[in-house]
């Protein structure tokens, strides 16, 4: 590692640690890991059973991650994607392949502390083999300016008896502009849950278009969205579940809290072309619960503190 890359790596890892990242895992040979700042791979580590390959492409980074057949990882794969400058564009294309009967969890920290005009694009293809299980947890840490565009796209195919769960969370800072585009196709007896949790303020704009297609018999999927919006923030959420396989089960669950001049649109879509499939939905948009607010304020909290507690409970 040359001196320039080393300095860049150390700067990013400091932010990563302050954001709750496991720096010991990044430094350990027992963990598969990768660190990318902008469009540069600063570090990566494969293990015997989890192979990570990454290369620079014309407009970003291409990464391929393979989990070998039958391997059940006790340690999560740690990924750190960051952009430390105030302006710039980060494009990351990933291919994840979990071979038959393998199990793995990914923990990805996306860090944009200084963003004024930053674009972060993730384009992911995920293949989950027969009986394999993949969990992907993506946690974002943004700055106070709201100057980041986050555009994640995922296409996942889950084989017979497999599982793919995805969590997307913006944990601190302004959300900025977020445009989520996820689609999961499930084989026979396969399962999936897509969970999104965002707190939007200022003039943040959140778009989420998430689909679970229940192609296989006895497949099941849940799309769960939790959002809180205040000031002039806006959200447009589409959760779609399509029942194609016999005895498939799907559910869309969207709850949003709006405050001040915020606006929210929730469009749960349920479709089926198999009479033995069952797909359901529920959506709720409303203000902060007055009874909860008054109860918390009676216990000594200010109105702002009480709202933070209620929002925190929704996004927990």
N, C-alpha and C positions, 0 to 999 in steps of 0.2 A: 504494500500500500504506500503510494508516494505521499509526500508531506501535505500537498493540497487536499487530496482525497481524505487523508487521515484527519485533517482539521475539519473538513465538511462533515465527516462521519461523527466526530466527537461533538460538534455543535448540534447535530440532529438528535443524537442519542441523549443529550441533556434534556431536550424538549420531550423526547420519548419517555424518559424516566419521570419527568414532572407530570406527564399525562397519565402516569400509572402503568407504563410499560415495564416489562420484566427484562431489565438489562442483563441480568445473569444468564437468561435464556439466549440472548443475542450473542453472548460471548462463549457459551457452552457448546461443545461438540456433540453433546447428547440431544440437542434440539436442532431441528431443521429450521432455518430462518433466512430472511432476506431483508436488506435495508436499501431503499431507493430514495434519493433526493433529486427532485426534478426528474430528468430523464437519464440519470446516472445510477448504475448499480454500485453502491459503495461497499457492500459486503453480502455474501450469501454462504450458507452452509447446508450441505446435504448430509443425511445419515445413510446407513446401509439400506434402510427400507424406504426412505422418503427421498426422492431424487429431485433436486431443484436445478433447472438450467435457465439461464437468463442471458439475453444478448441485446445489444443496442440495435434498434431498427431506425429507419429514416426519420420517423416522427416521434419516437419514444422508446419503450422497452417492451420486449416480448419475453414472457416467462412461462415455462412449462414445468408443472409439478406433478409427479407420479408417486402414488402410494402403492407399494407392491402387494400382490395378491396375498390375502390372509393376514396381513400385518395389522395389529390393533395397537395403535400408538398411545402410550401413557402420557406422553408429553405433547402439548399443543405445538403446532407450527406457528412461529411468531413472524409477522410481517410488519414492516414499518415503511409507510409511504409518506414522504414529506416534501414540502416546498417552502424553504425558508425565506427566499426573496419576497419582496412586496408584489412583484409582478412576474408572470410567467405561465407556462402551459406544461402540464404533466399528462402524458398519455401512456397508459399501461395496459397491455393486452396479456391476458393470462389464459392458460389452458390447464385445467385441473382434472386429473384422471385417477379416481380411486378404484383400483382393481377389485375383483370379486372378494367378498368377505373381509375387506379391509375396513378399518375405522380410524378417523382422524378428526381433530378439531383445529380450525384456523382462528387465530386472534390477530386481526389486522388493525393497527393504529394509523390513522390518516391525520397528519399534523400540518396545519397551515396557520401558524400563530401571527404572522405579519401581513397577511394577504390584504391587498388593496385591489389588485386586478389579477387574480389567479384562477386558472381553469384546470380542474382535475377530472380527467376522463378515465374511467375503468371499463374495459370491454372484456368480459369473462365468459368462457365456455367451460361448463362443468359436466363431466360424465361420471356417474356413480354406477359402479358395476353391480352385478347380482349379489344381494345380501350385504352390500357395503353401506357404511354410514359416514356422512360428512356433515360437520357443523361449521358454519362460517360466520364469525362474529366481527363486524366492522364498526369500529368506534372512532368518531371524528372529534378532533379538537381544533376549533377555529379561533381566530382573533376577534377583536371587538368591532372591526370595521364593517363586517358583512361583505367583504370584497372577494368572495370566493364563489366560483361556479363548480358544483359537484354534479357530475353526469355519469352515474354508474349503470352499466347495462350487463345483465347476466342471462345466459341461456343454459339451462340445466336439463339434463336427461337422466332420469333415475331408473335403473334396471329393477328387475323382479325382486321384491322383498327388500329393496334398498331404502335409504332415508337421506334426505337433504333438508337441513334446517338453516335458515339465514336470518341474521339479526343486523339491522342497520340503526345506529344510534348517533345522534349528534349530542355530545356530552357537555360541551362548554363553548362559549363564544356565540356570535351571530351565525345563524344557519346560512345566510346569503341566498343564493339561487341553487336549488336542488331539483334534479330531474331524474327520478328513479324509473328504470325500465327493466323489470324482472319477468321471466317466463320459465316455468318449471313444468316438464312433462313427466308423468308418472306411469311406470309400468305396473304389472300385476302385483298386488299387495305392497306396493311402494307407498312411502309417506313423505309429507313435507309440511313445514311451517315457515311462513315468511312473516317476520315481525319488524315493524318500523316504529321508531320512537323519536320525535323531533319537537323541540321547543323553538318556535319562530317569533322574532320580535322585529321592531323597526319596519322596514319595507321588504323583509324577506319574502321570497316566493318559493313555495314547495309544490312540486308536481310528483305524483307517485302513480305509476301504472304497473300493477302487479297481477300476474295471471298464474293460476295453477290448472293444468289440463290433466284431467283424470282419465288417462287413456286405458289403463289396465283394470281388469276386474279386481274388486276389493281394494282399490287404491284409495287414499284419503289425504286431504290437504286442507290447511287453514291459512288464511291471510288475515293478519291481525295488525291494525294500525292504531297508534295512539299519538295524538298531536295536541299541542297547546299553542295558541296564537294570540298575540297582543299587539298593540299599536296599530300599524297599518299592514301587518303581515297577511298573506293570502295563501290558501292551499287548495289544490285540486287533486282529489284522490279517487282513483279508479281501482277497485279490487274485483277481479274476475275469476270465477271458478266454473269450469266446464265439465260436466259429468258425461263421459263417453262409455266407460266400462261398467259392466253389470256390478251392482252392489258397491259402486264407488260412492264416497262420501266427501262433500266439500262444504266449507263454511267461510264466509267473509264477515269480519268483525271490525268495525271502524268506530272509534270514539274520539271526538274532538271538542276541546274547550276553546271558546273565543272570548276575547276581552277587547275593550276599547273600540277601535274601528276595524278590527280584523274581519276577514271574510273567509269562509270555508265552504267548499263544495265536496260532498262525498257521494260517489256513484257506485254502489255495490252492484255487480252484474252476476247473475246466476243463470246458467244455461245447461240444458241436458238434452241428449237425443237418445237416451237409453231409459226405458220405463223403470228399470231396476236401480237407477242411480238416484241419489238424493243430494241436493245442493241447497243450502240455506244462507241467509244473510241477516245482519242487523247493523244499523248505522245510527249514531246519535251525535248531534251537534248542539251544544248549549253553553250557557255561561257557567261561571264558577258557582257551585252549590252554596246558596246563601246560608243554609243551616250549618254546614261545615265551617263556612267563613266566620259566622258569629260565634260558634263554639270555640274555635281556635283563638279568636280575638278576646273572648272572655277569659281565656287562660293566659293572657298577657302579651300575645303577639300583636304586632301592628298589622294593618290590612295587607301591606306588601309581603310581610313575613308569612302571613296566613295563606296568601295566594301561592307563594313559593312552595309551601308545604303541600297544598292540594295538587298543584301541578306536578311536584315531585312524586306524589303518590300515583298519579296517572301514568307517569313515565317510568316508574320503577320497574 
